């Protein structure tokens, strides 16, 4: 036997959903229902495919799974139906369009990212090779300069300063 009449349960669940989007703790205090019961109702709604019953967050803070669920749910809707859906959920058509674009670009961007990473890796290897070559050249020049300084000191020690002549 259900302790809560269906009408009351629906009214509470509507408060949990956007646009009201009240948190479970607030609804529990206001209605004298345990939080566990509300979490169970919310979990049941999610399992039925209802996207994002209220968790106190605004739409931009929703998880990517919840946003993806909304995109899937609205994919077949025409403009008027989408507008109605958005009004009922407290969303904006532009938000859903952004989420749809993000979903579409998610896989494409990974391919592009891999290509960019390969290109970057290739250019990094080329730059490293060039820097190593430059470092070797500078090390040789430094070794040559050090050898010349040592030879000059030895020559001075053997023959003395050239100014004494």
Residue pairs with C-beta under 8 A, 6 or more apart in sequence:
2 9
4 12
4 33
4 37
9 41
12 27
12 31
12 33
12 38
12 41
13 41
13 45
13 53
14 20
15 22
15 27
15 54
16 22
16 24
16 27
16 38
16 41
16 42
16 53
16 54
17 50
17 52
17 53
17 54
17 89
17 90
18 52
18 54
18 59
18 89
18 90
18 91
19 89
19 90
20 54
20 90
21 54
21 55
21 56
21 57
21 58
21 90
22 30
22 54
22 56
23 54
23 55
23 56
24 35
24 38
24 39
24 42
24 54
24 55
24 56
25 35
26 56
27 33
27 38
28 34
28 35
28 38
41 53
42 53
42 54
42 55
45 53
46 53
49 69
49 73
51 66
51 69
51 70
51 73
51 89
52 59
52 62
52 66
52 69
52 70
52 89
59 90
59 91
59 92
59 95
60 95
67 99
67 102
67 103
68 99
68 103
70 89
70 91
70 96
70 99
71 96
71 99
71 100
71 103
73 85
74 82
74 85
74 96
75 100
77 85
82 93
82 96
83 93
85 91
86 92
86 93
86 95
86 96
